[in-house]
Amino acid sequence: MTGDDQARPPAAGPPPTGPPPGPLEPWPETVSWKSVSADLIWVELLRMAVLFTVVLAGLAVGWAVSGSGVFGVALAVVALLAALRTVIIVRAVRAWGYAEREDDLLVRHGRLVRRLSIVPYSRMQFVDVSAGPLERAFDLATVQLHTAAAASDARVPGLRPAEASRLRDRLTALGRDRAEGL
């Protein structure tokens, strides 16, 4: 072996195939994403239905009383927006996911504007579990993580109560263990 052979770097492996992962899909092969319950779609649709029903009823009364075509056009526009919002809600709920890793929790959501939150266990101050009347009717709960920075708070909606309790307890224990090391 000559001196030139020793100075030469080892041959690189085969080049990676496909495009590199984007900033919102880190560690695609090492992260096991968990999705939220599909029942969250019904909760969100019912919330939306209440709002749109009030608006549609007001427009219908205005149209019936005045007979103005403006109310009829507004009624059609609001009905179209309700249909569009329904599609958006279904897609948005399906985009929610979370993954537990050794040192942090990943939370992703959004279709048009995608968001990935990485919350280190050592930065968590406390964890809330909440369930409003609609969520309770569908046997769902939301886990809310609070950190020192208000902008970094993350939430995972649409979890079954048992999973929400398990996640709360695990995050609390990991947060306490990681904070002791600081």
C-alpha positions as CSV (number, residue, x, y, z in Angstrom):
1,M,0.0,0.0,0.0
2,T,1.4,3.4,-1.0
3,G,1.1,6.7,0.7
4,D,-1.4,7.8,-1.9
5,D,-3.7,4.9,-1.0
6,Q,-3.8,5.9,2.6
7,A,-4.6,9.6,1.9
8,R,-7.5,8.7,-0.4
9,P,-10.9,8.8,1.4
10,P,-12.9,5.6,1.4
11,A,-15.4,5.2,-1.4
12,A,-18.9,6.5,-0.5
13,G,-21.9,4.2,-0.5
14,P,-24.6,4.4,-3.2
15,P,-26.2,7.8,-3.6
16,P,-29.5,8.3,-1.8
17,T,-32.6,7.7,-3.9
18,G,-35.5,10.2,-4.1
19,P,-35.7,13.7,-2.7
20,P,-34.4,14.4,0.8
21,P,-37.0,14.7,3.5
22,G,-38.3,18.2,4.0
23,P,-38.2,20.2,7.2
24,L,-41.7,19.0,8.1
25,E,-41.0,15.3,7.7
26,P,-37.9,14.7,9.7
27,W,-36.8,11.2,10.4
28,P,-39.5,9.6,8.2
29,E,-38.2,6.1,8.7
30,T,-37.5,6.3,12.4
31,V,-40.7,8.0,13.6
32,S,-43.8,6.0,14.2
33,W,-46.7,8.4,13.9
34,K,-50.0,7.9,15.7
35,S,-53.1,9.4,14.4
36,V,-56.0,10.9,16.3
37,S,-59.5,9.4,16.4
38,A,-61.7,9.8,13.3
39,D,-64.5,10.7,15.7
40,L,-62.9,14.2,16.0
41,I,-64.2,14.8,12.5
42,W,-67.8,14.6,13.8
43,V,-67.0,16.9,16.8
44,E,-65.5,19.5,14.5
45,L,-68.4,19.2,12.0
46,L,-71.0,19.6,14.7
47,R,-69.2,22.8,16.0
48,M,-69.2,24.2,12.5
49,A,-72.8,23.2,11.9
50,V,-74.0,25.2,14.9
51,L,-72.3,28.4,13.6
52,F,-73.4,27.9,10.0
53,T,-77.0,27.1,11.0
54,V,-77.3,30.4,12.9
55,V,-75.9,32.3,9.9
56,L,-78.1,30.5,7.4
57,A,-81.2,30.9,9.5
58,G,-80.5,34.7,9.8
59,L,-80.0,35.0,6.1
60,A,-83.1,32.9,5.3
61,V,-85.3,35.1,7.6
62,G,-83.8,38.2,6.0
63,W,-84.6,36.9,2.5
64,A,-88.1,35.8,3.5
65,V,-88.9,39.2,5.1
66,S,-87.3,41.5,2.5
67,G,-87.5,39.3,-0.6
68,S,-84.2,40.8,-1.7
69,G,-82.0,38.7,-4.0
70,V,-78.9,39.8,-2.1
71,F,-80.0,37.5,0.8
72,G,-80.5,34.7,-1.6
73,V,-77.0,35.1,-3.0
74,A,-75.5,35.4,0.5
75,L,-77.4,32.2,1.5
76,A,-75.9,30.3,-1.5
77,V,-72.4,31.6,-0.7
78,V,-72.6,30.6,2.9
79,A,-73.9,27.2,2.0
80,L,-71.0,26.8,-0.5
81,L,-68.6,27.9,2.2
82,A,-70.1,25.3,4.6
83,A,-69.5,22.6,2.1
84,L,-65.9,23.7,1.5
85,R,-65.3,23.9,5.2
86,T,-66.6,20.3,5.6
87,V,-64.0,19.0,3.2
88,I,-61.3,21.1,5.0
89,I,-62.2,19.7,8.4
90,V,-62.1,16.1,7.2
91,R,-58.6,16.6,5.7
92,A,-57.3,18.6,8.7
93,V,-58.3,16.0,11.2
94,R,-56.6,13.3,9.2
95,A,-53.4,15.4,9.1
96,W,-53.1,15.4,13.0
97,G,-50.5,13.0,14.3
98,Y,-48.1,12.6,17.2
99,A,-45.0,10.6,17.9
100,E,-43.2,9.8,21.1
101,R,-39.5,9.7,20.9
102,E,-36.8,9.1,23.5
103,D,-36.2,12.8,24.3
104,D,-39.2,14.7,22.8
105,L,-42.8,14.6,21.5
106,L,-43.5,15.4,17.9
107,V,-46.9,16.9,17.0
108,R,-47.9,17.5,13.4
109,H,-51.0,19.0,11.8
110,G,-52.2,21.0,8.9
111,R,-52.6,20.4,5.2
112,L,-52.3,23.8,3.5
113,V,-50.0,25.2,6.2
114,R,-48.2,22.3,7.7
115,R,-46.9,22.5,11.3
116,L,-44.5,20.3,13.1
117,S,-43.9,21.0,16.8
118,I,-41.1,19.3,18.6
119,V,-41.5,19.5,22.4
120,P,-38.5,18.3,24.5
121,Y,-39.7,16.5,27.6
122,S,-37.2,18.5,29.7
123,R,-39.0,21.8,28.6
124,M,-42.5,20.7,29.7
125,Q,-43.9,22.5,32.7
126,F,-47.2,20.7,32.9
127,V,-49.7,18.7,30.9
128,D,-53.5,19.2,30.7
129,V,-56.2,16.8,29.7
130,S,-59.5,18.4,28.8
131,A,-62.8,17.3,27.2
132,G,-65.7,19.6,26.4
133,P,-69.3,18.5,26.1
134,L,-69.0,17.5,22.5
135,E,-65.7,15.7,23.0
136,R,-67.2,13.8,26.0
137,A,-70.2,12.8,23.9
138,F,-67.9,11.2,21.4
139,D,-65.6,9.8,24.2
140,L,-62.6,12.0,23.2
141,A,-60.1,14.2,25.1
142,T,-57.4,16.7,24.3
143,V,-53.9,16.6,25.7
144,Q,-52.3,20.1,26.0
145,L,-48.6,20.5,26.7
146,H,-47.3,23.7,28.3
147,T,-43.8,24.9,28.1
148,A,-42.0,28.0,29.3
149,A,-42.5,29.6,25.9
150,A,-46.2,30.2,25.2
151,A,-45.7,30.0,21.5
152,S,-44.3,26.4,21.8
153,D,-47.3,24.9,23.5
154,A,-48.6,21.9,21.6
155,R,-51.9,20.0,21.8
156,V,-53.1,16.6,20.6
157,P,-56.9,16.5,20.2
158,G,-59.1,13.6,19.5
159,L,-57.6,11.0,21.8
160,R,-59.6,8.3,23.6
161,P,-59.6,9.1,27.4
162,A,-57.4,6.1,28.2
163,E,-54.8,7.1,25.7
164,A,-55.0,10.7,26.9
165,S,-54.4,9.6,30.5
166,R,-51.5,7.3,29.4
167,L,-49.9,10.1,27.4
168,R,-50.4,12.6,30.2
169,D,-48.8,10.3,32.7
170,R,-45.9,9.3,30.5
171,L,-45.2,12.9,29.5
172,T,-45.3,14.0,33.1
173,A,-42.9,11.3,34.2
174,L,-40.5,11.9,31.4
175,G,-40.6,15.7,31.9
176,R,-39.9,15.2,35.6
177,D,-37.0,12.8,34.9
178,R,-35.5,15.0,32.2
179,A,-35.8,18.2,34.3
180,E,-33.9,16.5,37.2
181,G,-30.9,16.2,34.9
182,L,-30.7,19.9,34.3
